[in-house]
Every structure is written in C-alpha cells, then in structure tokens.
C-alpha cells in the first residue's frame, strides 16, 4: 500500500520538523509548507490525504486557507487537523473546529499527535480505497 | 334816623360788605388750597411708598424662590409683600387707590381697591406707562380721560434702575365734597361774623348811645378789628382742620413703615420718633422724646455693663451731618434696651430750617435682622445645609459645635443632637485628627482644601475628603470655623477596582501574545524531548529517561502558567445554565473530601435558595480554587466549612468557603486579587485574579473576611435573576 500523504503547514520550522519526524517514523509521506499560499499550491499538485494546519501564520492564515480548501469541490473533502497555540472563536461564522476534523493545542504530546492522526484514517468516512 | 340804625348801616357798610367780599374771595382760595393740599398729600404718599419699595423689592428678589419662580409666582411673591401696605394706605386715606406696576413682569402686582387688576398687564396707551417714560410724573387730571385716572405717578427705582411705576389716585368727588364742606364752613364763619358784628354794634349802640364820638371811635375800632381779624381767623381755621388731618395721616403712614424714623434738633434732643423706631430700640417714646441722644445712647449697654466703642464713632458721624449738612448711610449694630445687638442700616439726613441752616437730623433706621427675617434666614440656611450631600460642621470661637448638618450625621453615624452645643474635642472622641483640622483653622487661620482622611466611623473604615475655612461676621471678625467633608469611600473602592481592571486588561493583551510566542517553541522542545525520552527508553538508558521526565514536568509547569495567564486574559463567553447553588456546594464538598488532606469538611446549606443562572464550570473552578487555597492555608489540620445563604439586600446568593487557617495579613488583604501577587512559595499569583475576573463577568462579587489566627472566609456572591 502506498504511504499516506500528509501535508504539514506551520510557519515555525521547529514544529514542521518535529511533526515530520514523528509522522515519518509512522510511515507517512510528509510534505511541509511554511504558509497558506504555499500550502494551497502543494494541495493542487499533490492531493494530500491529510493536512495539519497551523491557524496563526503570517500572510494567508490557517482559517482563510481552510475556508478556501472547503469552498473548492476538489479539496473540500480533504481531512484537516488544526494546530494552534491559542484557540480562538471567530466573532461570527463557523468555528475552525466545525470546518475541520479536530484541533490540537500546542504544546501537545507526540503521543496525542500520533493518536489523532491515526484516528483520522480509521474513520471510515475518510478511508481511502 | 336813630343812632342804632345808623350804627347798623355803618356796620353793614364798613364791616359786612368787606367781610362778604373777602370771604367770597376766601372760599375760592380755600377751594384751590384744599385741592392742592390733597394732591400734595397724594404726592407725599406716593414718594413715601416709592422710597420704601426698594427694601421690599430687594428682599423678595433676593430669594431662591424668586430666581426659580415663574411670572405668576413672582407676581404672587411681590403681591404678598406689597398688598398689605397698599390696603393699609388706602384704608387710612386720603388716597383712593394705589397700583404697583412692574415692567419686568408687565403686570400690576398690587392694587387697591381694583384688586381684579392684579396680574393684569397695562394697556400700552395707559397714562402710567407714558408718564414714567416721559419723566412727566403728573398725570393729567382730566375727568374725561379714557381710564378715568386722576392721580400721581412715581417711578419705582431699584439700584438706580426704574423697574416699575406706582400710581396713587384720588377720588375727585371726595375732594370736591371736602371743598364744599370747607366753603360751607367759610359761609358759616361769614354768617357768624355778620351776626357777631350786628350784635356787637347793637350792644355798643345801646351802651354808648349818648357818646357818639366814643361810640363812633369804639364802633370804628371794633369794625376795624373785625375787618382785620375775621378773614385771617377763617383762613387759619380752614387750614388747621386740613393740616391736622394731613398730619394725622402722615403719622399713621410713618408708623406703618417697616423702618424706624427719628429726628433730633441741633442739641441732639429727640423731637420725633416713629413706632418703627420705638420697636427697633425697645425704648418707649417717653424714654426718648425730649431727651438728648447722649442720654439715650448711655442707656444702650450690653448686659455685662459694657458699652461699645462704636457708639462713639456713630456720634462722630452725627456731628458731621449736623455741621456739614451731608447725608450719610452706614451699617452698625445698635444695642437694644434689652441688651440684644441688632444690625441696622442708618440713613442720616440733615433737616433745614427756613433760613437754610441745618436745624436737626432725621435718621432712617432699617433693621437688617428683624427677628422673623433671621428666622427665615435660619430656616433657609438649615434647609440648604440639609440638602447638600456632603457633611458640614461648624464650630464657634469657643470651639463648640454649632452646625452639624444631615450629611454630617449620615457620614459619621452621629445624630446632630449628640454633638450640637458640645465642645468639639469631647463630641468626637473616636475621630482622631478629624476635628483638629477645624481647631487648627480656628486657632492658626490655616484653611485646608481637600485633605484625604481615613477614619474609623461606626465600626467601618471611611475615606473622607475634608476642607475647612474660617467663618467671619459682617464686620470681618472671625466667629468660627467650618468643615465640609465628603465620603469618598465608594469612589476610592471604585478607583481601586478600575485600577485592577486596567492591570488585568494590560495583562490580558500581553498574555495572548506571550502565550503564542511561548507555546510554539515549547511545543518543539517538548516534542523533541519526548522523542529523546522514547529513544532512551528503547536503549534502556533509564537514568536519561528519568531526566527527560523531569525536564518534561518542568516544561508542563511553564505550559500551566501560560494557560493560567490565558484564562485570566481570555474573555470566554459565559455558558449560563440554571444552577442550584446547593448542588454546586455538595459537588465542592465531594471534591474536597476526595483530596487526601485529612481535613474536616462541614456544610451549612440554606434550603430555600433560588436558582442562579451561571456558567457552572467556571463557578466550580472559582470555588475549587478557593478550596485549594483553604486546604493549603490550613496545612493538613482544621475545618473547611462550605455554606450557602441568601443575600437579600443585593438579591443574590452567596457561597461561603471558610477555613480555620492563619488568616490573611492586613497589608496583604487589598492585593490578594492582583495578578502575580502571591504569598505562597510556589504560587503563580493568578488563581484569585482569575476567580475575581470570572465572578465579575457574572456581575457578582467576592467578599473576604479574615481574622489573624482564626481563619478566613471567602464569599462568592452571585446575583439572582441575572442572565
């Protein structure tokens, strides 16, 4: 079976490295992006099976990136796990949690990260045939 | 022809005809004089009324009621002052009618007998308008005038400004009747004179019939005398009756005035005193009239026998008026017969004799503190004093409390009756420095402005803002000191709350930024360290693995602090649900019992409490934080009491969490809710700040009672009916 492709989007290089390291060891094919625009380019090219998306980033932030992904039929069904240091609710409109498959608060345990990522793929709805 | 007939004819020719001619001329003169006397009398009344007007008007318009009153209230106020004077004037005659008209109100404010005109405006063509504006004060005495006015107009002047007009009218018919009476009297005299001369002539002719020469001389002499004297007598008699009535009227008018009038001659002997003067000085007419000013002044002694040196300066002013013929006006305090001091205004005017020299002095004495005025003034000042929010206290020169207003009673909790009249030092034994400010002001003349004082009053600490000033009388003598103070306890508390909220807002802003900046690197460090730990575990490097665990634990502490700061800063919308406070209290009890502290846990729950609408999780967090503090404070031994109760006056319920720990030090108490303020060795100092923030968001409050060595009680007060 081909390795599942995970895209890690975070402006912090340390966190990109950490998540890549952890998920690579679990045999995921990890690609990274340092911002929203780069992430959207990669998504159009590579069709990842899961996106880990940091919410607070310079430029196109996580919430805007998420909305663009959800509005495009080609990408709207890609599962997204949000990662954030300070969870915040928007004053209006759907919350990031409503548009995603889960939220991971920094600083997280790596075991928690592994468990949440595995959880996504065990979910039948998101199972890739 | 018999002698007697000749005498009779002579008398008729020489006496009766001239008498008749003279008396016919005289009746004409009587008519004119009666009319002119009347008009002069009316003018005197008008001038007297106009001269007493400024005092009445001034008193009315200087009242707060005037400033706030509408037109009708102002008319009523002036009317109540002027109407009695007007009615009295008309009743005592000879004025037939009096009208006071005020331009400012465009209204007649007092009138007699035409009371229906009170409150009415004058037609613009009414002669009273034109007469005053043109300066021609005599109204046309035209019987055919459309308003039928016959009388005189005086301008009503107040502080140099014409504010209205006074119309004093007379009854033309009544005057004509009087003229007729006077003329009738003249004719009566004529008849009497004629009869008398006939009788005399008859008698003389009988007695002296034989001696024609003597008779003729006697008859001629008598006739001469009669011719010469009778018209004079009639004139004098006619004038005397009018003058007597005039004088009578003037006296009554003068006696009705609100001020006292007195006159002295060149030797300073009193020649005239009015009723007003008598009641003002307390001396009777007998004690004044005919006596010299020195004698009367010598009797004006204070009860202790002292005179005042001011009497001498008054003497100087009187002499000056007498010598230089100048008028003078000044204020003095005179001593009444009973020894009371009465502040008065005295007008001295020289009186001139016909030759132009000063023949005496007329003094017009107006009381500035008539007893009823003083009472009114006292009532007004008491009313004002009691209406002001702050406390006002005044001590007199003997340092006795003479004023203690309602505000002062409310703030201090001391009824005015407990302190009034008492020595300030005895009256406030607990107040420390508070009353000393007034004493320092009185003794050393130092006035204080907005001094902040912290006083223990009625068992609670109050913050006061105090000012003092010296109180002086009319003559600028210091008679006491006044203290005004305001209770700013609530203001200070609000200020403290605002400062705390400001600190929290700053902390909140920083917290969100700091949390993000700290958590990101913390994530990497923690994550990589976990990878290392897992590697050490795989390699069986137990010691390194344990070191990693230690570092991870420390990192978790950093993460916890960041979380607490965020909790404090974050405005999380409240998830309100209906909560029974007692079930919340039981949950806290169960949690407390589950901790391995070994403490006794007691509940004292009020069964009949209304539910509250709160975020259950957040309130639980608050209570649990406090219970944790209590457990730590008691250090393993003591009793934790969880109570609930109704706070009726605030429409709220309270959860009381009491410990039997060491209590909180007085100096720590004001700061326990400040962020990062902790008395515990490992505390972040954020727990109670978060609690405070959460309870405030619920519009509730936290109250703390503490006693060193006995314990503390934290009460979480939550409003009922808040959504």
Interface residues (C-beta under 8 A of the other chain):
Chain A: X12 X14 X15 X17 X18 X19 X21 X22 X56 X85 X86 X89 X106 X107 X108 X109 X110 X111 X113
Chain B: X512 X515 X516 X519 X520 X521 X522 X523 X524 X526 X527 X528 X530 X531 X555 X559 X566 X573
